[in-house]
Amino acid sequence: MTAEEAIVDVFERRSAAALFVTEVQYGIAPQRDPEEFAAALERLVERGEIIIVTKPAPDIHLADADLRIAARPAPDAEVAIEAAWNGWLRDFLSTHRCS
């Protein structure tokens, strides 16, 4: 299975419309080299098979976190991306306390 096929397979196995890029990366078995994964993801974006949206860090401590969300192109892709983000953000803000 190619790296591109493995990425698409994660969405199919999880029946997910949108996932954080890190969820996709760690959902691939066996794991791929990070550079191979990044290149495969870029090829999928270039071919229009994956959409990636980068969200801003809600906290200075997450400035270096990978908060990109990936989705397969579909009529509801933007809604799925926002739902994934809002769910994560709600969970993060309900437990995070800056000191």
Buried (B, 14 or more C-beta within 10 A) or exposed (E): EEBBEBBBBBBEEEEBBBBBBBBBBEBBEEEBEEEEBBBBBEBBEEEEBBBBBEBEEBEEEEEEEEBBBBBBEEEEBEEBBBBBBEEBEEEEEEEEEEE
